[in-house]
Amino acid sequence: MQGILPLEQQSQPKKLFIIGCLLSIVPIWLVDYLPMIDLPEHAAQIATLKRLLLNKEYYSAYYDIVPLTPYWFAYLLTVIFSFFMPLTMALKCVISLAVALTSWSAASLRNLVSQDDSLDWIFLPIGYGFAFQWGFLTFMLSIPIAFLAFKYFLNYLFEPTPKKKIYCAILALILFFAHSITYIVIIFIVIMIEILTTKNFIKSIKLLFPLFSPLLIIIKWFFYLTDTWSYEIFFWGARNGINYEDFFALIGAYYSKILGIIFTLVIFVFPLCLRAKYIFGWQITPFIITSLLVLMGPTIVLDTRFFSERLSVLLIPFFVFFIHFDESDNKFSYKIRHLVSFFIAITLLIITGHKIYSFKKETLLIHRIIDKLEPNKKLYKFIDCTPDIAFHPCTFIHIGGWYRAEKDGISDDSFARYPSLVVTYKKRNLRQLDWKADLSYENYQKGKYLNYYDYYLFNGNHNKVNTIIKNNSIKANLIYKENDWWIFRRI
């Protein structure tokens, strides 16, 4: 395979950049509860998993642990951390690892094809993109594993050895248990590169065979999904048109799409202004495949939401992957590239820190709400998504996950309803919970199982709350109110 540097020339990122990677995690530690939409549900999954393993789960009869599901890596790592610190801090440790290692592994991947590190700074903020905003914990931690595995796979194809073949099989297994989507995308890219760079089909099959080490596990997992759950898991969410907006806002999804579009265009254009050369060989393949998936891929695959949008984190590293600067370039051009990429990184990281710190008031609110709820109870919530808060309008939709994580309770709309997660509801218990609750106001007026719950947490105006209470004949006392937040206790 042409274009890969010899191993002795594939230097690791410089110390100054590694320091930058470590400092880039500072925003994560500014608040107790991070404004990541799905994070409370992952916290509930991890806390429930730990209690089940220790035989301390109050509602143990409700849950099953799925052993062969591709999300174990982040969950087990967080469980280990949680033995030495509170769960919220353990989660921030894992998220910090994901953010810092994403930047470092992207620079390490760039070293596979180029020794020029002048654009590496723009990798620092990419961990705070779409996946961070939505709280895709397992996917976030899978990205640095994906970059390192992809680099090793290409080194293996360039110079295959029996030892590398074994390591590739192990890396493929680790990548699968980190996240199935990441595994599938990376393996597909590697296959396409191998097809483009060789004409020996039989040799390619033999070379690629170790990358399919999780195949038997995938088949068994697939049959588990089909036998245990309904056909709904096969639904592919169609996309209406091409996803230009999210594509160009890829590194700004967390801050604002307008800002993201501006900085993304700068990243794509400024290397050309500094005499960059694009390599239109196999090196461009990862960027083309990922771009097509982000622009036109389905939004739901196998019940995984935002399939294509979350892949945007791959685009910047894969863009830099096929950029080349002549070694004869003068030092001035090299320094300008460093300064521009450093300015972009620092600007986005400062904005990130400001946005997260501005969530401190909401963090204190979550503390007060959880404190008002007794342990081991059942919580029903209605969250009126609103653009008034500083983040995504649905930042609070999974707030019940924090109650399950910290008070060992039950909450509606739990991730335990998904068959692919590590902790799932036992099938016989599903009908007892309003687990398919529609998030629209109209359907919340007609909740089927509201009298099953002990607490009702509402976020909305007075009229909406009264309508829900009245239409469902709920007998409850108001025990706490703060602004548009209401907590009722069933009589």
N, C-alpha and C positions, 0 to 999 in steps of 0.2 A: 504494500500500500504506500503510494507516494504521498509526501507532504507531512509525515509525522517525524518529529525530531527524535534523534537517538535518545535513549534513556538517560545517558550521562549529560545531555543538554537540557533535559526537562527539569529545570530548577524549580524549587518551591517558591511561593510568594515571599517577598522580602519582609523583614521584621517590621518596618514602618507600616506596611499594609496590614500585617497581622494585628498590630496595635490598633489600627483603624477598625478592623473587624471586631475587636473586643470592645472598643468605645462605642461602636454602632448600636450596642444592646442597651445603652443607658436609658432610652425612652421606655423600655419595657419595665423598668424598676421605679417609675415615677408614681404609680398607683397600685393599690391592692388588687382590684378587679380590672382586668384589661378590657377595653371596649371592642371585643372580638365576638361576633354574633353567636357562633356555635360553641364557643369555649365553655360556657356553663354546662352544656350537655356532655361534652367530653370530660369535664370535671366529674359529673355525675357517673358517667361510665367507669371512670378510673376509681372513684371512691367506692362504688358498688362492687367492682371487681376485687378490690383489696379486701373489703369486708367479707365477700363470699369466700375468698381464699383463706381468710382467717376464721371463717365460721362465725362472723359477728354481724351479718346482715339481718336486720329486723324483718325485712320482707323477702327473705331467701326463697320462700315458696313461690315467689313470682318470677324468678329469673333462672335462666340457663346461661352457662358460659360456652361460647362457640370456640372450639380449639383450633380449627383450621381456617381462620378468617384473616385476611391480609392487612390487619391494622394493629398487630400485636406490638410492633417495635416501640412506637411512641408510648403506648399504654404501659408496657412493662417498665420502660425507663422511668416514667413518671411515678409509678408505684414504688420503685426502688428509692427514688429521691424522697418520696413522701414518708418513708420510715425515719428520716432524719430531719424533717422540716414540715411545716403546714402545707396542705395541698396547694393552696394558692401560690406559695413560694416555689413548690416543686414544679408546678406548671410553668412558672416564669423561667425557671432554670432550663427546662426543655425547650421552651420557645426561644430563649436566648441562644441556646446551642443551635437551633434551627436557623436563626437569623445570621449569626456569626459564621457558621459553617457553610451557609449558602454562598456568602461572599467569598470566603476562602476557597471553597471547592470550585467556584466559577473561575477564579484566577488560576487555580491548579489545572483546570481543564484547558484554559487558554495556553498554558505552558506546553501543552502537547504539540501545538503547531507553531508557536511563536514565542520568542524570548522578550519581545517588546511589552513592557508592563504599563505603558503610559495611560491605558484606558481602564486599568483595573479598578480605579476609585469608583467608577459608576456602578460597580457591583455592590457597593455597601448598602444602598437603600432598597435593593430589589426584594429583600426579604419582608418588606413592609407593604407589599402590594395587595392584590385582590385576596389571596389566600389568608393573609394576616387579618384583613378587615373582617372577613367572614369567619375567622377562627377555625380554619381547617388544620387542626393540630397535627394529625397523622400525615397529611399531605405535605405540610411545611417541613417536617423532619425528614421526609423521604427525598426532598430535592437535593440536599448535599450528598446523600447516598447515591442518588441517580447520577450526579455529575462525576463523582469518583468512580462509580461502576462503569459509566460510559467511557471514561478515560482508560480504564483498565481493559475493557472489552476491545477498544481500538488498538491498544498496545498488543493485545493478544492476537488480533487479526494481522497486525503488522509483523509480528514475530512469534508465532505459536510454539508453545512448548507443553509437554505433559503437565508440568507444575502449574503453568498458567491456566490450563484447562480445568484443573481442580479448583483453583481460586475463582475462576469465572462461574463455575457451578455454585459455589458457596455465595458469591456476591449476588447472583441471580436470586437465590433463595432469600437472602437478607432484603434485597430490594422488593421482592414480592410481599414479604411480611411487613415491610414499611408502608407500602401502598400499591394496590393492584393497578391503578391507572398509571402511575409513574413507571411501573415495571413494563406494562404493555407498550407505552409510548417509546421508551428507551429501546426496548428490544426491537420494535418495528423500525426505528431509525437505524439501528445497527444492521438489521437485515437489508434494508434498502442500500446502505453504504456498501455492504459486501456484494450485493448484486451489481452495483454500478462499477465496482473496482475489480471484479474478477469474472471470467467467462467459464470457469470450471464449476459446473453446478454440483457435481458430486463432492468436490473438495469443500465447497461452501457449506453444504449440509453437514459434513463432518466437523468443520470448524465451529459452526453455530450450535451444534448439538448441546454443549454444556450450558448454553444460555436458557435452555428449556428445562432445567433441573426442577422447577416447581410444577411441571406439567401435571403430574399425577395428583398433586394437591389441588391444583386449579380444577381438574375434572371432578374430584370428590367434593370440593366446595360448590361447584356448579350444580351437582346433583342434590346436594343438601338444600340449596336455594329452591330448586324446582320441586323437591319432595315436601319441604316443610312449609313453603310459602306460595302465594298465588302467582299467576302469570304476570302480575303488575311489575315485577322486578325487571322484566324485559323491555319495558317501555323506553323508547328513545324520544327525548324531547326535541321536537322539530324547531328549527330556527327560522324566523321570518326575516329573510334578507341576510346581508353580510354584516358581521359585527365590527364595523370600522371604529366605532366610538371606543369600545373597550380595548381594541387592539392598540390604538394610538395613545390611550391613557394608561398603558400597562404598568408603568412605574409610578403613576400618580393616582391609581384607583383609591388609595387610602386617603389621600389629601383632597383632591378635587380633580375631576376629569379634565377641566380646562388646563390646570397646571400640569397635569400628566401629559396631555397632548403636546404642550409647549416643550417640555423637557424631553419627551420621547423624540420629537422631530429634531431637536438640537442634537441628541445622541446619534440619530441616524445620519445627520447632515454634516456635522462639524468634522468628522474624520476625512470626508472628501475634500473639505477646504484645506486640510493639512496634508494633501498628497497621499491619502490612503489608497491602496489598491485592493479591489475585491477579488478573491480567488473563486472563480466559478467552476471549481472541480467538486469532488465529493464533500469538501468542507462546507459548502453551502447547503447541503442536503438537510441537516438538522433544522436550520432556520426555515427553509421552505416548508418542510413537513409541519413544524410547529405553527408557522404562520397560517397555513391552510386550516389547521385544526382550530386555532383561535378565531379565525375569520368566519369559517363556515361549518365548524364541527357542531354536533348536537349539544344541547345544554344539559340533557339528562341521559345517562347511560347506566343501565342496571341499577336504577334507583339512586344513582349518585348525581347530586345536583351540581350545576355549574361545571360540567366536565370540561368544556372548551375554555371558559373564562379563566379557570385556575391555572391553565397551562401557560398563561402570559408570563409567568416568572422565568420561563425558559428562554424567552425571546432575546433579551439583551445579551446574555452569555453566548447564545448561538449566533447572534449578529457579530459580536467581536471575534468569534471563532473563525470567520472567513475573511477578516480584515488583515491586511499585511502592509507594513511600512518598510521601506528600503533601509538597510543598515547604513547606507550612505547619507541618510537624512541628518541635517545638522542638529546640534544640541538645542538650538532655539526652538525648532519645531517640536522636539521631544518634550521640552519643558512646557510649551504651550498646551500640548495634549494633556500633560499631567495637571496643569492648572485648571483647564476647562472641566475635565472629568472630576477633579477634586471639588471645584465650585458647585457642580451639580449635586454631588454626593452630600456635601455639607449643608447645602440649602434644603434638600429634601429631608435630611435627618433632623435639622432644626425645626422644620415644620411638623415633622412627625412627633418630636418631643413635646412641642407646644400643644398639639391636638390631644395627645394622650394625657398630658398634665391637666388640660381643661376638663377632663373626665373625673377629676378628683371629687367634685361635688356629688356626682352620680355614684361614685364608689362608696361614699359615706351613706348615701341613701340605701344602697343595697345592704350594707351592714345593718342599718336600722330595721329594714324590712325582715331580714332573716332572723334578727333578734326577737321579733314579735311572734314568731311561729314556733310552736312546740315541736320537739323531736317526734319522729315516728308517726307523723300524721299524713293526710292526703291533701294536696294543694291543687286547686283549679285556678287558672289564671286567664285573664283577658287583657292583652296588651294592645292598646290602640296605637299602631305605628304612626309616628308623627315626625315631621321634618324639623321640629323645634329644637331637638337636642343637637349637640355639636357633631354627631357622627351619623352613621347610617340610620334612617328613620326606624329600622327594626332592630336596633342594638339590644333592646330589652326583651325580645320575644321569647328567649330561652332562659329568662331569669330563674325559672323554677328549677333549673339544673343546679344552681348554687344551693337551693334548699335541700335537694336530694343529696348533694355532695357533703354538706356540712351538718345536716340534721337527720340524715338517714330516713328521709320521708319518701313519699310518692308524689309525682306531679304529672299532670296531663301533658300530651304532646311530647312524650319522651323519645329519645333516640333508641331506647330499648325496643321500640316497635319495628326497627329496621333489622332484617334478617342477617345483614352482612356485618353488623357490629359485634364487638367482643362479648358484650352482655346484652341478652335479648329477653323479652317477655316469653314465658311459656305460653304456648298457644291457647291453653284453656283459660288463661287469665285475661286475654285480650278484650273479651266482651265486657269485662267489669270496668274498663277504663275508656274514657272518651279519647282514645289515642289517635283517632282520625279527625280530630276537631279542625274545622275549617277556620282559618284566621280572619275571615270576614266578619264584620259586625252582625250581619243578618243571621248567619248561622250560629253565632254565639248566643243569640236570643233563644235558640231552639236546642240547646245542649241536651243530650239524651240522658246523661248520667250525672248531672250536677249534684243530686242529693247523695251521691256516693262519697263526696269529698267533705273534709273537715274545715278547710279554709278556702276562701275565695279571694284572690288577689286581682284587683282591677286597676287598669291605668286608662283613664278616659274622663270625659266630662260627666257631670251629675246626672243628666238625662239618660245617657247611655247605660250607666251603672244601674239606675233605678229600673230601666226597661228590662235589663237582663234578669235582675232579681225578681221582678214582678212576673215576667213571662214564664219563668221556670219554677214559680211558687217556692222559692228558696226561703227557709226560715233561718235567719242568721242575724247576729248582732255586729254592728260596726265596732271594731276594736282599735283601729288606727287609721288616721287619714293625714296625708301630707301632700299639699297641692293637688294634683290629679291622681294620686295614688290612694287606693282604698283597700283595707283588709277587713273581711268579714269572717266571723267564726260561726259555723252552723250550730244551731240550738239543738 
